[in-house]
Amino acid sequence: MPRDPLQRAPGVWKRFLLGSALIVVLMTAATATAVLMEVKHVSDLLGPAQLHLGRDVITPEQAGAPETILVIGTDRRPQSKTLADRLNPPHSDTLLLVRMDPRKNQTSVLSVPRDLRTTIDAGPKGTTLQKINAAYTIGGAPLAAKTIERALPGITIQHVIDINFKGFRRVIDAIGCVYVYVDRHYYNQNVGTALTNYASIDIQPGYQRLCDQTALDYARYRHTDSDFVRVARQQDFLRQAKQQIGVSGLLDHEDRLLRALRQSVQTDIHGTATIFHLFTLAAFSLGRPVRQVKFQADQNVLIHGGSYVIASPVQVGATVSDFIHGNPPAKVHVPAFNLKRSTGAGTVRGLGLTPTPESDVGLANVASVGLPIKLFVPRLRLQSGPTPDLVRAYTLRDERGVRHRAYVISISRGLVGEYYGIEGTDWKAPPILAGPHGSRKIAGRTYDVYIEGSHIRTVAWRLPHAVYWLNNTLDSLLTNRQMLAIAESARPVN
C-alpha cells in the first residue's frame, strides 16, 4: 500500500508550516499597519485635545487595564458669546460612565442621576451641598469629574467627553435616524408659565423613526418624569440605536461622525498613542454585551422645597461594586407558563393582574375601524389609576420609505412616567424584533422573547399578515411572568 506523500516527504510538511506561518505574519503586519493608519486618521480628524485635565481629575491606566470614560451631555454653546449665555452658564444634562474591561465579557454603563444630592468642593469658591449637575455649571468638566469620583468612591475616571446638544443632533444626523418604541405621548407647549417652562415637544406614542431635534427632545424630556425614568429612557434610546447601527454602520459613517464630534465635543482624548490604546480596549468590547447598571438610590426626596435623589453610603457602595465588579447575567431562562384563557373577575392569582376595563376595550374597538390588520387588546393588565388607555392608529414608514399600517396602545402603570404597551403593524421585519433570545409556545401561539439583563423587555408574536409585540416599561418593572400573561391574554377586537 503506497505511503501518504507527506509521510514520504516530511520536508514538504515543514515547508507548508513555514509558508503558513509567513502568511500569518504578513497578514498580521498588514492588519497592524491598517489599524495604525486608521488610528492616525481618527487622530487627525479629532485634532488636538480641547480639555486639559490634570492627574487630580483623571487617573491614567496601563495598557490593557480597564478604563472608565465620563460622557457629559450639556447645553454648552461654544460659539455663543451672548449676554444671555454669560448670565445663564451651561448645565450638564447627562452624566454617563462607560467602563470597558478586557477581563470581563461586557461593557458597563452607569447613568449618574443629575438630581443626586452631594457635596461639591469648588476650591476657593467654597463647598456646597446640592445637585450633582451643578458641578459642571460651577467648574466645567474638571469639577464634574472630580465631584463624581468623590461622590462614588472606588470609581476612577480615565477620560472625559463633553458633548453639547448640537453635537448630539449632528451625531444622529451623521449615523442616520433611529427607530424607537415611544412608550407614551410626550407633549409640552411652552407658553411661558412656570408649569410649561420647558422645551416644547409633541411626540406621539408608537414605534417610529426619530431624527435630529426630535431625537434630542425625546432623550432630554424630564418635566413630568422622575430622574430614574428619564435615565432609563436615555439608556433605552442608546440600546435601540446600538442594536440598529452596529459596528459596520459606525464605520460606514466614520468621517461624518468624527467631524460632527470634532465640532461639538471637548475631550482630553488625543494623539495616536491614546487613541490606539482605546482602539485596543474597544476591540475587546466589540460583539460583547452592554450591561446597564442601575443607580441605587431614593428618588424625589423633598428637601427645603427642592426634589433630590438621595443615595446612602450603602447604596453608593452597592452601585459602585456592581459597576466595577458585576458580571453579565447568566442566560435568562424563559419561564414555562400556562394561563387559562378565562379572564374572570378578580386578580389573577399570584400575578397582580386584573381584567381590562370594557371602556378601554371599547376605545380600541373604535380605533380598529378601517385598520387593515387585526387589532389585539390585552385582556389582562396591572392594576392602575383612572388614566384611560391611549389608542393610536397611524402610518409607519420603513427604511426604504414604504408605508405600513400600525397601531399602538399605551397603558399607564399608574405611576409617574411608567407606561407599557402593545404594538401591531404589517411591517413584517421592524428592527426592534431582530434577534430574539428565545421562544415560548403558550396555548397554541408561539411567542418570541427579547431579554435585557434578567428581564423580559419585549414579547412578540406573528400572524401571516402582521406582527405584534408587548413592550415592558422603560424600567422593565413588569415581571417576566406578568409579561407572558399579558401577552397571552391579547385578543383581537376586529
N, C-alpha and C positions, 0 to 999 in steps of 0.2 A: 504494500500500500504506500503510495507516494507521501512524502512528508509535506507539511504545510510550508509554503515558500518562506514565511517569516522564521520558521524553525530552522530552515536550511541556511538562512542568511540573517543572523542576528544583527549585523551591521545596518541592514535596511531598517529594522525596528528602531535602532538608536538614532539613525538619521531622521526618521519620521518624528521621534520625540523632540530632537533638537530643532527641527523645522517648525514643529508646532509651538515650541517654546518661543522661538524667534517671532512667529506670527503674533503670539500673545503679547510679547514685549512691544512690538511695533504698534499693535492696536492700543495697548495701554498708553504708550507715549503719545499716540495721536489723540487719544481721549483727553489725556492730561493737558496737551497743548490746546485742544479745543476749549477745555474748561478755563485755562488761564486766559485765553483770548476773550472768552465770554466775561470773565471777571473784570478784565481791563475795560471791556465795552461798558459794563454796568457802572464801573467806577467813573469812567469818563462822562457818562450821561448824568450821574448823580452830582458830579462836581465835588468841590471841597466841602468840608464839614461846616454846617451852619450853627451847630451847637458845640460849644467848647466846655466840657464838663470835667471837673477835677475828680481826683480819687476820693474826695469826701462825698461825691454824688454817685458815681458808678464804680463798680468793682471789676477790674479786668480778670478774665479767667484764662486758664491754659487751654491750648488747642485740644479739642476733643471733649472738654468738660461741658456740662450743661450750661445753658445761658438763658437769662430772663430778659426779655425786651419789654419796656413800658411804652405802650402806644397811647398817646393823648389826643383826643379829638377836641378841638377848640373852635371858638368863634373869632380867632385871631385874624386880623386883616392886615397883612404885612405891607401892602401898598398904600393903605389909607392913612392920612395924616389930618383927618378932620377933627374939629373941636369935640364932636360927639364921641369919637373913639378915644380921645385923650381923657375925656371926663368919664367914660364908661370902659374901663380896661377889659382885656379879654378874659374869658372864663373857660374852664375845662368842662366839656360836656360829657366826655367819656374817658375813663381811666381803665385801660385793659392791659393785663400782664400776660405775656405769652412765653412759655417755658419750653425750650427744645432740649431734650435729654437723650443723647445717643445710647444711654444704658437702659432706657425704657422704650417700650414699643408704643410711643404715643407723643403727642404734643399737648401740653396742658394750657388751658386758657382760664383766666380768672378776671371777672369784672369787679372792680372796686366800686361800691356804691358811692355816688357823688355826694350823697347826704350823710355819709358816715361822720359821726362826731368824733373829733380827735384833736390833739394838741398840735398846733403849728408854731414852730420856732423860726421866726424870721430874723434872727440875729439882733442887730441894733434896733430893729423895729419892734422888738419885744415878742413875747409868747402869747398866743391867743387860743382859746378853745372854741372851735367852730366846725363847719362842714369842711370835709377834706378837699372839696373842689376849690375852696378859697385859696389854697396854697398856690395854685397856678396864677391866680389874679394878683397875689401879693408878690411872688418872686419868680414867676415863669416856670419853665420846665425843670430847672435845677431844684427849686424848692418843692415842686410837686413830687419829684423822685425821692428827695430826702425825707419828705413827710410820709410817703408810702412805706419806705423802709423802716421808719421809726414806728409807724402805726402797726406794721406787720413784721415783728421781729423774726428773723430767720430768712427773710427774703432779701436777696441782694440783686440789684439791677445792673446789667452789663451795658445796655444800650437804651437810648430813648429816641422815639419817633414822635414828633409833634406835627400833626396834620390838621389843617383848618377845614371848615365846612366846604369851601370852594374846592379844596383838594379832593374831598370825598366825592363830590359831584363829578370832578374830572376823572377820577379813577373808575367810577361806574360807567362814565361815557367811554373810557378807553377800553374796558373789557366787555362792554355791551350791557344791556338791561338784564335784570334778574327776575325770574318767575318766583313769586312769593304767595303763600297762602295767607291772606289777611283775615284775621280772626273776627273782626267786627268793623263797624263804621267808625272811622276816625274823622272827627269833624270839629272845627273851631273857626268861627269868623271873628276876627279881631276888630271890635268896634270901639276900642279904647277904654273899656271898663276894666275894673280890677279882675273880674271873673274871666274875661276874654283876652287879657293882655298876654297872649302867647301867639306863636306863629299860626297863621291861617292854614287850614288843612281840610281837605274833603276827599277821603279815600274810602270807597265802598268795600264791604266785605267780599271775600271770594278769591279764588286763585286767579292771579293776574300778573302782568309784566310791569315791574316798577323801574323807572328810569330817572336819572338826573335829579332834579329838585324833589320830585315825588318820593324817590327812594330815601333821600335825606330827611324829608318831612316825616316819613313813616318811622325811620330809625330814631329820630330825635323826640318824637311825641312823648309828652310826660305829664301834662297838667291834670289829667283825670286817672292817672295810673300811679301805683306805688313805684318806688325806685327799683324794687326787685322785678316787677313785671316789665318795666322798661328795659332793664338789663337783659331779661330773658328774651324780649323781642329783638334786641340788637344781636344777641348770640344766635337766635333762630334765623335772622336775616343772613348773617355770616355763614351759618351752616348750609343754608339753601344755596347761597352764592358759590361756596366751595364745591358743593355737590355738582352744580351745573357747569362751572367754568373749568375746574380741574387744572392740572399742571400744564397740559398741552394748550389749553385755552389761554393761560397766562403767557406762555412762550409765544403764542401766535400774536399777542398784542403787546409784546415786551417793550418795544421802543415807545409806543404811545403811553404805556403805563409809566415807564420811567420818566418820561418828560412831564407827565402830569404830576408825578411825585416831586420832581425837581422844582416845579413852580409853586408847590403848595406845602412842602414838607421842610421842617427843620430837624436835623438829626446829627448825632456825633459819628454816625457810620460813614466812613470814607476810606479811601485808599485800598489798593489791591489786597494787602495782607488781611485787613479786617474783613473785607467782603469775601475773600477766599475762605476764611475761617467760617463765616456764616453759611457759605455755599456748602461746606463740608457738613455742618450741622443739618442744613436743610436736606441734604442727600439722605441722611438717616431718617428724616421725617416724612419723605415722600411715600405716599401709599399707606402711611400709618394713621391710626385714628386720632382725631382731635377730641380731647376729653375736656368737657366743660365743667369746671369746678364751681360749686355753689358757695357763695359767701354766707357763712353762718352768722346771723345777727337778728335783732328785733327791729322791725321797721315801723315807721310812722309814730315815733315816740315824741310826744309834745313836751318841749322844754322852753319855758319863758316865751310861749306863743309861737315857737318855731317847731317844724316837724323834722325829726332826725332819724337816722339809722344808728342804733346802739349795739355795739359788739363787746361782750365781756372778754376778759383775758382768756377764759376757757374757750369761748367761741373763736377768738382770733387764732389761738394755738391750733385748734382743730382745722381751721381753714388753711392755715399755712402748711400744716403737716400733710393735708390732703393734696395741696397744690404741688408740694415738693416731692413727697414720697408716695402718693397714691398711685395705685396700679390701675390699668384699664380693667373695667369689669369683665368678669368671666362671661362667656357666651350665655345670653339670656335664654332661659327655657320658656317657650311659649306655652302657657298652661293649658292643659286639656280643659274643655269647657262643654257643658251640656245644660242649656237653658230651655225650658219648655216655652212653646210659642205663646202660651197664655200670658196676658198682661193684666191679670185680675187686680182688684183693688188692694191697696196697702203696699208696703215697702217690700221689694224683692229681698228675701231673707239673706242677710249677711253682706249685701252689696250696697245698701243705702240708696236704692233706685226706686222711683215711683213712676206710675203711668203718665205719659204725656197728656196734658190737658187737651180736651177736644177743641178748645178755641185755637190752640196752636196748630193742631192738625188741619183745622179749617183754613187758617192763613196759608198753609202750604197748598191746600187744595185749590184755592183761588189763584195762586202763583203758577200752578201747573197748567192752566188753560193756555192752549197754543204751544206748549213746550213739546218738542218732538221726541223727547226721551222720557222714560218713566221718572217720576219724582218720588224718591224714597224719603220717608219720615221715620226717625227713631221713635218707637212707641214706649221706650223707657228712657228715663233721664235722672240726673241728680236732682235732689230737692233744691229748689232755687227760689229766688224772690219773685215779685209780681211782674218783672220785666218780660213782655212777650217776645217770642222769637222774631228775629229779623229774617224774612224770606225774600230772596232776590233772584230773579231770573235775568240772565244777561248774555251778552255775546263775548266769547273769549277767542283771541287770536293766537295761533301757534307761531313758532319761529319763522315760518315761511309767509306769515300774514294771512293764512287761511282762517276763515271764521268758523267757530264752533259754538254750539248752544251749550249753556251751562246754567246751573243754579247753585245756590248756597243757602244753608240755614244756619244762622249764627245764634247760639244758645248761651245765655248768661248762666254762669255757675252761681251767681248770687253774691259774689264778692268783687271788690274793685278791680277792674281790668282783667278779669278772668272769664274767658269765653272758650267754648269748644264748639265744633260744628260739623256738618255733613255737606259734602260737595258731590255733584254729579255732572258729567259732561260727555259729549260724543267725541271729544278728542281722546283717542284711544291710548296715547302714549305721552302724557304730560311728564315733564322731568321729575316731579315730586314722587312719581310711582316707579322710578328706576331703582333696581337693586333691592328687592325685598329681602328681609333677613330670615324669613320662614313663612310657613303657611299653616292653616288650620281649617279642617272641614267641620262645620257645625250645621246640623240639621239640613244636610244636603247642599249647602252653599260653601264654596271654598273662599277663604279669606287670606290675602297676603298681609303680612305683619311687618312693620318697619319700627326698628328699635333705636332708641338713643339712650346710652348709658344702660340703666336697668329698667327703663320704662318703655312701654309701647307708645310711640308717638302717633302712628297712623295705622288704621286698619282699612284695607281696600278689598273690593270685590268687583267682578266683571260680568256684564251681560253681553250678548252678541253685538249690540249697537252702542254701548255706553260703559263708562267706568264710574265707580263711586268710591268715596272714602270718608272715613270719620277721622277728624283731626283732634288731638288732645289739646289742652290749654297750653299757652306758652311755657308755663312752668311744669307741664306734664303732671298735673295734680289728680287726674283721673287714674285710678289703679288699673293694672293690666286686666283684671277680671271685669272691671266696670267697662273698659273699652270694648272688650269682646262681647259683653252682654248688650251694650247699647247698639253695637253694630249688628248683632244677630237680630235685635228687635226691629230693625228698619224694615218697613213695608211700603210698597208704592201706594199713592193716593189717586193716580190717574191710570 
